[in-house]
Amino acid sequence: MYDDGSGIRRILILDPSTGAVLGLEQTFATDQPGYGVRAGDVMQYSAWLR
């Protein structure tokens, strides 16, 4: 998990048995009431097939 202070949290999703990258999820780290967003809401999700 990585939070660079921008209000976006990035989570790299790995296969626990192989260590292969399976996906990347970006969520809001803080509430953004001006945009109607709450902390933990998913902003973007990418998945890879292996």
PDB file of N, CA, C, O and CB in Angstrom:
ATOM      1  N   MET A   1       0.849  -1.159   0.000  1.00  0.00           N
ATOM      2  CA  MET A   1       0.000   0.000   0.000  1.00  0.00           C
ATOM      3  C   MET A   1       0.900   1.230   0.000  1.00  0.00           C
ATOM      4  O   MET A   1       1.923   1.266   0.685  1.00  0.00           O
ATOM      5  CB  MET A   1      -0.969  -0.007   1.216  1.00  0.00           C
ATOM      6  N   TYR A   2       0.506   2.239  -0.779  1.00  0.00           N
ATOM      7  CA  TYR A   2       1.326   3.450  -0.903  1.00  0.00           C
ATOM      8  C   TYR A   2       0.421   4.663  -0.909  1.00  0.00           C
ATOM      9  O   TYR A   2      -0.524   4.734  -1.695  1.00  0.00           O
ATOM     10  CB  TYR A   2       2.199   3.413  -2.190  1.00  0.00           C
ATOM     11  N   ASP A   3       0.704   5.615  -0.038  1.00  0.00           N
ATOM     12  CA  ASP A   3      -0.030   6.877   0.027  1.00  0.00           C
ATOM     13  C   ASP A   3       1.007   7.987  -0.004  1.00  0.00           C
ATOM     14  O   ASP A   3       1.776   8.154   0.942  1.00  0.00           O
ATOM     15  CB  ASP A   3      -0.943   6.968   1.318  1.00  0.00           C
ATOM     16  N   ASP A   4       1.028   8.748  -1.099  1.00  0.00           N
ATOM     17  CA  ASP A   4       2.052   9.785  -1.272  1.00  0.00           C
ATOM     18  C   ASP A   4       1.617  11.156  -0.772  1.00  0.00           C
ATOM     19  O   ASP A   4       2.279  12.155  -1.053  1.00  0.00           O
ATOM     20  CB  ASP A   4       2.429   9.887  -2.721  1.00  0.00           C
ATOM     21  N   GLY A   5       0.508  11.215  -0.032  1.00  0.00           N
ATOM     22  CA  GLY A   5       0.028  12.484   0.480  1.00  0.00           C
ATOM     23  C   GLY A   5      -0.920  13.194  -0.462  1.00  0.00           C
ATOM     24  O   GLY A   5      -1.410  14.276  -0.137  1.00  0.00           O
ATOM     25  N   SER A   6      -1.195  12.611  -1.631  1.00  0.00           N
ATOM     26  CA  SER A   6      -2.073  13.234  -2.621  1.00  0.00           C
ATOM     27  C   SER A   6      -3.545  12.954  -2.343  1.00  0.00           C
ATOM     28  O   SER A   6      -4.421  13.487  -3.024  1.00  0.00           O
ATOM     29  CB  SER A   6      -1.716  12.746  -4.012  1.00  0.00           C
ATOM     30  N   GLY A   7      -3.821  12.113  -1.335  1.00  0.00           N
ATOM     31  CA  GLY A   7      -5.194  11.727  -1.060  1.00  0.00           C
ATOM     32  C   GLY A   7      -5.608  10.476  -1.795  1.00  0.00           C
ATOM     33  O   GLY A   7      -6.751  10.033  -1.680  1.00  0.00           O
ATOM     34  N   ILE A   8      -4.679   9.893  -2.559  1.00  0.00           N
ATOM     35  CA  ILE A   8      -4.932   8.659  -3.297  1.00  0.00           C
ATOM     36  C   ILE A   8      -4.058   7.555  -2.704  1.00  0.00           C
ATOM     37  O   ILE A   8      -2.852   7.739  -2.537  1.00  0.00           O
ATOM     38  CB  ILE A   8      -4.646   8.842  -4.828  1.00  0.00           C
ATOM     39  N   ARG A   9      -4.660   6.418  -2.388  1.00  0.00           N
ATOM     40  CA  ARG A   9      -3.927   5.270  -1.864  1.00  0.00           C
ATOM     41  C   ARG A   9      -3.827   4.229  -2.977  1.00  0.00           C
ATOM     42  O   ARG A   9      -4.833   3.871  -3.589  1.00  0.00           O
ATOM     43  CB  ARG A   9      -4.625   4.676  -0.587  1.00  0.00           C
ATOM     44  N   ARG A  10      -2.622   3.750  -3.233  1.00  0.00           N
ATOM     45  CA  ARG A  10      -2.399   2.743  -4.268  1.00  0.00           C
ATOM     46  C   ARG A  10      -2.080   1.406  -3.605  1.00  0.00           C
ATOM     47  O   ARG A  10      -1.224   1.334  -2.723  1.00  0.00           O
ATOM     48  CB  ARG A  10      -1.249   3.173  -5.229  1.00  0.00           C
ATOM     49  N   ILE A  11      -2.768   0.351  -4.031  1.00  0.00           N
ATOM     50  CA  ILE A  11      -2.572  -0.968  -3.460  1.00  0.00           C
ATOM     51  C   ILE A  11      -2.204  -1.926  -4.591  1.00  0.00           C
ATOM     52  O   ILE A  11      -2.987  -2.134  -5.518  1.00  0.00           O
ATOM     53  CB  ILE A  11      -3.849  -1.451  -2.697  1.00  0.00           C
ATOM     54  N   LEU A  12      -1.024  -2.497  -4.508  1.00  0.00           N
ATOM     55  CA  LEU A  12      -0.569  -3.483  -5.478  1.00  0.00           C
ATOM     56  C   LEU A  12      -1.041  -4.852  -4.998  1.00  0.00           C
ATOM     57  O   LEU A  12      -0.785  -5.235  -3.857  1.00  0.00           O
ATOM     58  CB  LEU A  12       0.995  -3.443  -5.653  1.00  0.00           C
ATOM     59  N   ILE A  13      -1.726  -5.584  -5.861  1.00  0.00           N
ATOM     60  CA  ILE A  13      -2.291  -6.881  -5.491  1.00  0.00           C
ATOM     61  C   ILE A  13      -1.421  -7.979  -6.081  1.00  0.00           C
ATOM     62  O   ILE A  13      -1.224  -8.054  -7.294  1.00  0.00           O
ATOM     63  CB  ILE A  13      -3.765  -7.018  -5.981  1.00  0.00           C
ATOM     64  N   LEU A  14      -0.902  -8.831  -5.201  1.00  0.00           N
ATOM     65  CA  LEU A  14       0.020  -9.890  -5.602  1.00  0.00           C
ATOM     66  C   LEU A  14      -0.575 -11.258  -5.321  1.00  0.00           C
ATOM     67  O   LEU A  14      -1.371 -11.423  -4.396  1.00  0.00           O
ATOM     68  CB  LEU A  14       1.359  -9.741  -4.881  1.00  0.00           C
ATOM     69  N   ASP A  15      -0.180 -12.243  -6.131  1.00  0.00           N
ATOM     70  CA  ASP A  15      -0.539 -13.630  -5.872  1.00  0.00           C
ATOM     71  C   ASP A  15       0.350 -14.103  -4.723  1.00  0.00           C
ATOM     72  O   ASP A  15       1.574 -14.091  -4.859  1.00  0.00           O
ATOM     73  CB  ASP A  15      -0.367 -14.537  -7.164  1.00  0.00           C
ATOM     74  N   PRO A  16      -0.226 -14.515  -3.606  1.00  0.00           N
ATOM     75  CA  PRO A  16       0.595 -14.885  -2.448  1.00  0.00           C
ATOM     76  C   PRO A  16       1.481 -16.113  -2.676  1.00  0.00           C
ATOM     77  O   PRO A  16       2.504 -16.265  -2.008  1.00  0.00           O
ATOM     78  CB  PRO A  16      -0.294 -15.138  -1.272  1.00  0.00           C
ATOM     79  N   SER A  17       1.105 -16.975  -3.596  1.00  0.00           N
ATOM     80  CA  SER A  17       1.914 -18.176  -3.798  1.00  0.00           C
ATOM     81  C   SER A  17       3.051 -17.974  -4.794  1.00  0.00           C
ATOM     82  O   SER A  17       4.071 -18.656  -4.705  1.00  0.00           O
ATOM     83  CB  SER A  17       1.037 -19.304  -4.264  1.00  0.00           C
ATOM     84  N   THR A  18       2.894 -17.043  -5.749  1.00  0.00           N
ATOM     85  CA  THR A  18       3.937 -16.851  -6.762  1.00  0.00           C
ATOM     86  C   THR A  18       4.580 -15.465  -6.721  1.00  0.00           C
ATOM     87  O   THR A  18       5.678 -15.274  -7.243  1.00  0.00           O
ATOM     88  CB  THR A  18       3.360 -17.088  -8.130  1.00  0.00           C
ATOM     89  N   GLY A  19       3.906 -14.509  -6.111  1.00  0.00           N
ATOM     90  CA  GLY A  19       4.418 -13.141  -6.095  1.00  0.00           C
ATOM     91  C   GLY A  19       4.105 -12.376  -7.367  1.00  0.00           C
ATOM     92  O   GLY A  19       4.538 -11.234  -7.522  1.00  0.00           O
ATOM     93  N   ALA A  20       3.353 -12.989  -8.289  1.00  0.00           N
ATOM     94  CA  ALA A  20       3.005 -12.319  -9.545  1.00  0.00           C
ATOM     95  C   ALA A  20       2.047 -11.162  -9.285  1.00  0.00           C
ATOM     96  O   ALA A  20       1.173 -11.242  -8.422  1.00  0.00           O
ATOM     97  CB  ALA A  20       2.377 -13.317 -10.540  1.00  0.00           C
ATOM     98  N   VAL A  21       2.225 -10.101 -10.035  1.00  0.00           N
ATOM     99  CA  VAL A  21       1.331  -8.947  -9.923  1.00  0.00           C
ATOM    100  C   VAL A  21       0.000  -9.299 -10.578  1.00  0.00           C
ATOM    101  O   VAL A  21      -0.042  -9.706 -11.739  1.00  0.00           O
ATOM    102  CB  VAL A  21       1.961  -7.674 -10.583  1.00  0.00           C
ATOM    103  N   LEU A  22      -1.084  -9.139  -9.824  1.00  0.00           N
ATOM    104  CA  LEU A  22      -2.421  -9.436 -10.327  1.00  0.00           C
ATOM    105  C   LEU A  22      -3.239  -8.185 -10.602  1.00  0.00           C
ATOM    106  O   LEU A  22      -4.130  -8.195 -11.451  1.00  0.00           O
ATOM    107  CB  LEU A  22      -3.153 -10.307  -9.349  1.00  0.00           C
ATOM    108  N   GLY A  23      -2.938  -7.109  -9.887  1.00  0.00           N
ATOM    109  CA  GLY A  23      -3.742  -5.908 -10.093  1.00  0.00           C
ATOM    110  C   GLY A  23      -3.206  -4.714  -9.335  1.00  0.00           C
ATOM    111  O   GLY A  23      -2.256  -4.811  -8.558  1.00  0.00           O
ATOM    112  N   LEU A  24      -3.839  -3.592  -9.586  1.00  0.00           N
ATOM    113  CA  LEU A  24      -3.516  -2.335  -8.917  1.00  0.00           C
ATOM    114  C   LEU A  24      -4.833  -1.631  -8.636  1.00  0.00           C
ATOM    115  O   LEU A  24      -5.662  -1.470  -9.533  1.00  0.00           O
ATOM    116  CB  LEU A  24      -2.551  -1.435  -9.787  1.00  0.00           C
ATOM    117  N   GLU A  25      -5.025  -1.214  -7.397  1.00  0.00           N
ATOM    118  CA  GLU A  25      -6.253  -0.527  -7.005  1.00  0.00           C
ATOM    119  C   GLU A  25      -5.891   0.850  -6.450  1.00  0.00           C
ATOM    120  O   GLU A  25      -4.968   0.981  -5.645  1.00  0.00           O
ATOM    121  CB  GLU A  25      -7.054  -1.362  -5.952  1.00  0.00           C
ATOM    122  N   GLN A  26      -6.615   1.861  -6.881  1.00  0.00           N
ATOM    123  CA  GLN A  26      -6.433   3.204  -6.356  1.00  0.00           C
ATOM    124  C   GLN A  26      -7.710   3.616  -5.653  1.00  0.00           C
ATOM    125  O   GLN A  26      -8.792   3.606  -6.241  1.00  0.00           O
ATOM    126  CB  GLN A  26      -6.063   4.209  -7.481  1.00  0.00           C
ATOM    127  N   THR A  27      -7.571   3.982  -4.373  1.00  0.00           N
ATOM    128  CA  THR A  27      -8.731   4.414  -3.592  1.00  0.00           C
ATOM    129  C   THR A  27      -8.458   5.793  -3.016  1.00  0.00           C
ATOM    130  O   THR A  27      -7.311   6.229  -2.918  1.00  0.00           O
ATOM    131  CB  THR A  27      -9.055   3.400  -2.459  1.00  0.00           C
ATOM    132  N   PHE A  28      -9.525   6.465  -2.641  1.00  0.00           N
ATOM    133  CA  PHE A  28      -9.383   7.753  -1.976  1.00  0.00           C
ATOM    134  C   PHE A  28      -8.964   7.506  -0.536  1.00  0.00           C
ATOM    135  O   PHE A  28      -9.595   6.709   0.158  1.00  0.00           O
ATOM    136  CB  PHE A  28     -10.704   8.575  -2.043  1.00  0.00           C
ATOM    137  N   ALA A  29      -7.914   8.172  -0.075  1.00  0.00           N
ATOM    138  CA  ALA A  29      -7.404   8.001   1.278  1.00  0.00           C
ATOM    139  C   ALA A  29      -8.158   8.873   2.277  1.00  0.00           C
ATOM    140  O   ALA A  29      -8.170   8.584   3.474  1.00  0.00           O
ATOM    141  CB  ALA A  29      -5.918   8.326   1.323  1.00  0.00           C
ATOM    142  N   THR A  30      -8.775   9.918   1.796  1.00  0.00           N
ATOM    143  CA  THR A  30      -9.522  10.833   2.667  1.00  0.00           C
ATOM    144  C   THR A  30     -10.855  11.178   2.021  1.00  0.00           C
ATOM    145  O   THR A  30     -11.035  11.020   0.814  1.00  0.00           O
ATOM    146  CB  THR A  30      -8.706  12.124   2.952  1.00  0.00           C
ATOM    147  N   ASP A  31     -11.777  11.649   2.834  1.00  0.00           N
ATOM    148  CA  ASP A  31     -13.055  12.120   2.299  1.00  0.00           C
ATOM    149  C   ASP A  31     -12.825  13.325   1.398  1.00  0.00           C
ATOM    150  O   ASP A  31     -11.983  14.177   1.684  1.00  0.00           O
ATOM    151  CB  ASP A  31     -14.033  12.479   3.443  1.00  0.00           C
ATOM    152  N   GLN A  32     -13.578  13.386   0.312  1.00  0.00           N
ATOM    153  CA  GLN A  32     -13.547  14.517  -0.620  1.00  0.00           C
ATOM    154  C   GLN A  32     -14.985  15.000  -0.786  1.00  0.00           C
ATOM    155  O   GLN A  32     -15.600  14.742  -1.820  1.00  0.00           O
ATOM    156  CB  GLN A  32     -12.904  14.114  -2.015  1.00  0.00           C
ATOM    157  N   PRO A  33     -15.530  15.695   0.209  1.00  0.00           N
ATOM    158  CA  PRO A  33     -16.950  16.062   0.175  1.00  0.00           C
ATOM    159  C   PRO A  33     -17.338  16.908  -1.033  1.00  0.00           C
ATOM    160  O   PRO A  33     -18.488  16.855  -1.471  1.00  0.00           O
ATOM    161  CB  PRO A  33     -17.304  16.806   1.424  1.00  0.00           C
ATOM    162  N   GLY A  34     -16.428  17.667  -1.568  1.00  0.00           N
ATOM    163  CA  GLY A  34     -16.722  18.475  -2.746  1.00  0.00           C
ATOM    164  C   GLY A  34     -17.042  17.640  -3.977  1.00  0.00           C
ATOM    165  O   GLY A  34     -17.705  18.105  -4.905  1.00  0.00           O
ATOM    166  N   TYR A  35     -16.559  16.395  -3.973  1.00  0.00           N
ATOM    167  CA  TYR A  35     -16.784  15.480  -5.086  1.00  0.00           C
ATOM    168  C   TYR A  35     -17.762  14.358  -4.722  1.00  0.00           C
ATOM    169  O   TYR A  35     -18.063  13.499  -5.552  1.00  0.00           O
ATOM    170  CB  TYR A  35     -15.462  14.884  -5.541  1.00  0.00           C
ATOM    171  N   GLY A  36     -18.257  14.369  -3.479  1.00  0.00           N
ATOM    172  CA  GLY A  36     -19.175  13.322  -3.040  1.00  0.00           C
ATOM    173  C   GLY A  36     -18.491  11.981  -2.841  1.00  0.00           C
ATOM    174  O   GLY A  36     -19.105  10.932  -3.040  1.00  0.00           O
ATOM    175  N   VAL A  37     -17.215  12.008  -2.448  1.00  0.00           N
ATOM    176  CA  VAL A  37     -16.416  10.798  -2.309  1.00  0.00           C
ATOM    177  C   VAL A  37     -16.033  10.615  -0.845  1.00  0.00           C
ATOM    178  O   VAL A  37     -15.731  11.577  -0.139  1.00  0.00           O
ATOM    179  CB  VAL A  37     -15.153  10.860  -3.207  1.00  0.00           C
ATOM    180  N   ARG A  38     -16.051   9.357  -0.406  1.00  0.00           N
ATOM    181  CA  ARG A  38     -15.629   9.036   0.958  1.00  0.00           C
ATOM    182  C   ARG A  38     -14.331   8.245   0.925  1.00  0.00           C
ATOM    183  O   ARG A  38     -14.030   7.571  -0.060  1.00  0.00           O
ATOM    184  CB  ARG A  38     -16.726   8.242   1.701  1.00  0.00           C
ATOM    185  N   ALA A  39     -13.568   8.329   2.001  1.00  0.00           N
ATOM    186  CA  ALA A  39     -12.332   7.563   2.122  1.00  0.00           C
ATOM    187  C   ALA A  39     -12.633   6.081   1.913  1.00  0.00           C
ATOM    188  O   ALA A  39     -13.594   5.555   2.474  1.00  0.00           O
ATOM    189  CB  ALA A  39     -11.665   7.800   3.504  1.00  0.00           C
ATOM    190  N   GLY A  40     -11.817   5.413   1.110  1.00  0.00           N
ATOM    191  CA  GLY A  40     -12.004   3.999   0.823  1.00  0.00           C
ATOM    192  C   GLY A  40     -12.735   3.731  -0.477  1.00  0.00           C
ATOM    193  O   GLY A  40     -12.713   2.603  -0.970  1.00  0.00           O
ATOM    194  N   ASP A  41     -13.395   4.758  -1.055  1.00  0.00           N
ATOM    195  CA  ASP A  41     -14.064   4.575  -2.351  1.00  0.00           C
ATOM    196  C   ASP A  41     -13.013   4.290  -3.425  1.00  0.00           C
ATOM    197  O   ASP A  41     -11.966   4.935  -3.471  1.00  0.00           O
ATOM    198  CB  ASP A  41     -14.912   5.838  -2.730  1.00  0.00           C
ATOM    199  N   VAL A  42     -13.305   3.321  -4.281  1.00  0.00           N
ATOM    200  CA  VAL A  42     -12.370   2.950  -5.343  1.00  0.00           C
ATOM    201  C   VAL A  42     -12.440   3.977  -6.464  1.00  0.00           C
ATOM    202  O   VAL A  42     -13.514   4.317  -6.959  1.00  0.00           O
ATOM    203  CB  VAL A  42     -12.679   1.529  -5.885  1.00  0.00           C
ATOM    204  N   MET A  43     -11.272   4.458  -6.846  1.00  0.00           N
ATOM    205  CA  MET A  43     -11.155   5.428  -7.929  1.00  0.00           C
ATOM    206  C   MET A  43     -10.853   4.718  -9.248  1.00  0.00           C
ATOM    207  O   MET A  43     -11.406   5.060 -10.293  1.00  0.00           O
ATOM    208  CB  MET A  43     -10.058   6.464  -7.613  1.00  0.00           C
ATOM    209  N   GLN A  44      -9.970   3.726  -9.180  1.00  0.00           N
ATOM    210  CA  GLN A  44      -9.559   2.996 -10.384  1.00  0.00           C
ATOM    211  C   GLN A  44      -9.066   1.616  -9.987  1.00  0.00           C
ATOM    212  O   GLN A  44      -8.477   1.437  -8.921  1.00  0.00           O
ATOM    213  CB  GLN A  44      -8.457   3.768 -11.161  1.00  0.00           C
ATOM    214  N   TYR A  45      -9.313   0.638 -10.859  1.00  0.00           N
ATOM    215  CA  TYR A  45      -8.852  -0.726 -10.604  1.00  0.00           C
ATOM    216  C   TYR A  45      -8.366  -1.308 -11.929  1.00  0.00           C
ATOM    217  O   TYR A  45      -9.045  -1.203 -12.950  1.00  0.00           O
ATOM    218  CB  TYR A  45      -9.992  -1.615  -9.972  1.00  0.00           C
ATOM    219  N   SER A  46      -7.189  -1.921 -11.900  1.00  0.00           N
ATOM    220  CA  SER A  46      -6.640  -2.596 -13.078  1.00  0.00           C
ATOM    221  C   SER A  46      -6.300  -4.023 -12.684  1.00  0.00           C
ATOM    222  O   SER A  46      -5.809  -4.265 -11.581  1.00  0.00           O
ATOM    223  CB  SER A  46      -5.378  -1.849 -13.637  1.00  0.00           C
ATOM    224  N   ALA A  47      -6.559  -4.967 -13.579  1.00  0.00           N
ATOM    225  CA  ALA A  47      -6.236  -6.367 -13.311  1.00  0.00           C
ATOM    226  C   ALA A  47      -5.497  -6.947 -14.510  1.00  0.00           C
ATOM    227  O   ALA A  47      -5.741  -6.563 -15.654  1.00  0.00           O
ATOM    228  CB  ALA A  47      -7.520  -7.191 -13.004  1.00  0.00           C
ATOM    229  N   TRP A  48      -4.592  -7.875 -14.229  1.00  0.00           N
ATOM    230  CA  TRP A  48      -3.832  -8.543 -15.261  1.00  0.00           C
ATOM    231  C   TRP A  48      -4.092 -10.031 -15.194  1.00  0.00           C
ATOM    232  O   TRP A  48      -4.211 -10.597 -14.108  1.00  0.00           O
ATOM    233  CB  TRP A  48      -2.340  -8.246 -15.124  1.00  0.00           C
ATOM    234  N   LEU A  49      -4.181 -10.663 -16.340  1.00  0.00           N
ATOM    235  CA  LEU A  49      -4.318 -12.125 -16.408  1.00  0.00           C
ATOM    236  C   LEU A  49      -2.940 -12.741 -16.496  1.00  0.00           C
ATOM    237  O   LEU A  49      -2.051 -12.195 -17.148  1.00  0.00           O
ATOM    238  CB  LEU A  49      -5.190 -12.561 -17.620  1.00  0.00           C
ATOM    239  N   ARG A  50      -2.762 -13.856 -15.853  1.00  0.00           N
ATOM    240  CA  ARG A  50      -1.477 -14.568 -15.899  1.00  0.00           C
ATOM    241  C   ARG A  50      -1.708 -15.952 -16.408  1.00  0.00           C
ATOM    242  O   ARG A  50      -0.762 -16.731 -16.528  1.00  0.00           O
ATOM    243  CB  ARG A  50      -0.796 -14.610 -14.517  1.00  0.00           C
TER     244      ARG A  50
END
